[in-house]
Amino acid sequence: MNAIEMKGITKRYERFELKDLNLSVPEGMILGLVGENGAGKTTAIRILLQMTRPDEGSVQVMGVQMPVKNPSWKEDVGIVLEEAGFPWSFRLADIDRMMKDIYRSWDSAYFFDLADRLKVPKETNYHQMSRGNAMKTGILCALSHHPKLLVLDEATSGLDPLVRDDLLDILMDFTRDEHHSVLLSSHIVSDLEKACDMIAFLHEGKLLLQEEKDVLREKYCRVSVTKEELDAIDPTDILGSRTGKYGTEVLMCREKAPSRGESLSIEDLFIFMVKGEHR
Amino acid sequence: MKGLLYKDFRIILKDYRSFLILAIVFILMGVFWKEGLYGPVYGMFFLTTVVSTLQNYDEAVGFRKYCETFPLSRSDVVNEKYLLSLALTFGGILLFAIVSLVLGRTEMIFETAMAMTAIGLSASAFSLPFSFIFGAQKGSLVRMAVVFLMVICGMVLINYTDVILTFLSSQAMASVLIFVLIIAAFEISRRVTIRFYQKKEL
């Protein structure tokens, strides 16, 4: 079963359009949604949470077909937005007290245990917390009702490398249970490369690909070609190309490459697909 | 919804204590100084301002959006603010009634309680839909206009306190009718807010 299934999602705004998005997060997997700022990642997540309605397409979360009036499906979903939005004067104890009355399965002991592990200060007002601690607080809340699905929207942006590493560890821990799934959106590709099983590229509202990380590394390669070699390649086999001072590099499927080719990191692959010329 | 109520009362006690103190002072002024409707009515203004301020606060800190991640429906979110408004209104009335009864100043207790209910509920009935539907900024412009109109009405009505009190005490049916109309306006406002807020894209 897929934890998230988005089919043919289209959402039109005045200056932006999310076009025919087909995205799925299989149960037990961490899917990294990569895209530049404004690619449509947050719009996709807002549609998922029913904060906004799609113009076309359908969404299913944990087997529940959206839209649904009863919000109880969110009991099984932990969500971390870029800004958590807690009252500024609240400390962890206040947040715990509030959440206890919001989630049926809220686990205070786990909340404070996790806070200790992540070194989130208990006596500091939310407003006075560093960005890292504020984000960790959002993550504590997303995890302390024992969800089966975690959705994190740009949760790593603005965090220092140590905190980002802590966060990735938490995600790895979370997905030790094979029924737990994660959708993690970010424009920091290196984070996703570390933590994710699957990667999806979103660019200007269009899904460029969704593939398992290892398959991506295996499937695509970068090949340096001369002009003659380039002319000999079928243009439909070229996913992107860059011409520089020292020749031309093309991105293509390894099996169609004229020579062995060079493996790419996910970040390079994304940049190539987005910035490289398409034929 | 209980969690949201906890959050709002906690914020009132932590961050907006001064509003609460001013409301209590004005309400007590009405009892001690026999100022007629002036004290309790202004006390209610402060209490209803707390609800509007909390609305703006939720938007400013991003709590309104964060709420969307909770297993709560948008009607729960709207209902909570109306419930808070009811709780504060009746809390104010209860305080006034208890102190009046303790001091034995019971002559105008019913009429004053009616006026406090009218102010408390009608202010929320007017302001909450605008702030939920249009957001804090546009909503507060409308609220300012409503408060301005109410202050003018209040200033006019203060001149006719005796007449109003006589009318309310002599014409029981009229006061009951006003009460029913205000309750109806409050309920209509709540339903309209839920309907529009459910369609709003956040």
HADDOCK unambig.tbl for C-alpha pairs under 7 A between the chains (distance, minus, plus):
assign (segid A and resid 51 and name CA) (segid B and resid 68 and name CA) 6.77 0.50 0.50
assign (segid A and resid 51 and name CA) (segid B and resid 201 and name CA) 5.91 0.50 0.50
assign (segid A and resid 51 and name CA) (segid B and resid 202 and name CA) 5.46 0.50 0.50
assign (segid A and resid 52 and name CA) (segid B and resid 201 and name CA) 4.89 0.50 0.50
assign (segid A and resid 52 and name CA) (segid B and resid 202 and name CA) 6.43 0.50 0.50
assign (segid A and resid 70 and name CA) (segid B and resid 73 and name CA) 7.00 0.50 0.50
assign (segid A and resid 71 and name CA) (segid B and resid 71 and name CA) 4.87 0.50 0.50
assign (segid A and resid 71 and name CA) (segid B and resid 72 and name CA) 5.59 0.50 0.50
assign (segid A and resid 71 and name CA) (segid B and resid 73 and name CA) 5.70 0.50 0.50
assign (segid A and resid 72 and name CA) (segid B and resid 71 and name CA) 5.13 0.50 0.50
assign (segid A and resid 73 and name CA) (segid B and resid 71 and name CA) 6.93 0.50 0.50
assign (segid A and resid 74 and name CA) (segid B and resid 70 and name CA) 6.28 0.50 0.50
assign (segid A and resid 74 and name CA) (segid B and resid 71 and name CA) 4.78 0.50 0.50
assign (segid A and resid 75 and name CA) (segid B and resid 71 and name CA) 5.75 0.50 0.50
assign (segid A and resid 79 and name CA) (segid B and resid 69 and name CA) 6.01 0.50 0.50
assign (segid A and resid 84 and name CA) (segid B and resid 66 and name CA) 6.08 0.50 0.50
assign (segid A and resid 85 and name CA) (segid B and resid 61 and name CA) 5.22 0.50 0.50
assign (segid A and resid 85 and name CA) (segid B and resid 62 and name CA) 4.30 0.50 0.50
assign (segid A and resid 85 and name CA) (segid B and resid 63 and name CA) 4.44 0.50 0.50
assign (segid A and resid 85 and name CA) (segid B and resid 66 and name CA) 5.75 0.50 0.50
assign (segid A and resid 86 and name CA) (segid B and resid 61 and name CA) 6.78 0.50 0.50
assign (segid A and resid 86 and name CA) (segid B and resid 63 and name CA) 5.88 0.50 0.50
assign (segid A and resid 87 and name CA) (segid B and resid 61 and name CA) 6.48 0.50 0.50
assign (segid A and resid 98 and name CA) (segid B and resid 3 and name CA) 4.58 0.50 0.50
assign (segid A and resid 98 and name CA) (segid B and resid 4 and name CA) 6.93 0.50 0.50
assign (segid A and resid 98 and name CA) (segid B and resid 6 and name CA) 6.20 0.50 0.50
assign (segid A and resid 98 and name CA) (segid B and resid 7 and name CA) 6.09 0.50 0.50
assign (segid A and resid 99 and name CA) (segid B and resid 3 and name CA) 6.29 0.50 0.50
assign (segid A and resid 101 and name CA) (segid B and resid 2 and name CA) 5.74 0.50 0.50
assign (segid A and resid 101 and name CA) (segid B and resid 3 and name CA) 4.48 0.50 0.50
assign (segid A and resid 102 and name CA) (segid B and resid 1 and name CA) 6.97 0.50 0.50
assign (segid A and resid 102 and name CA) (segid B and resid 3 and name CA) 5.27 0.50 0.50
assign (segid A and resid 103 and name CA) (segid B and resid 71 and name CA) 7.00 0.50 0.50
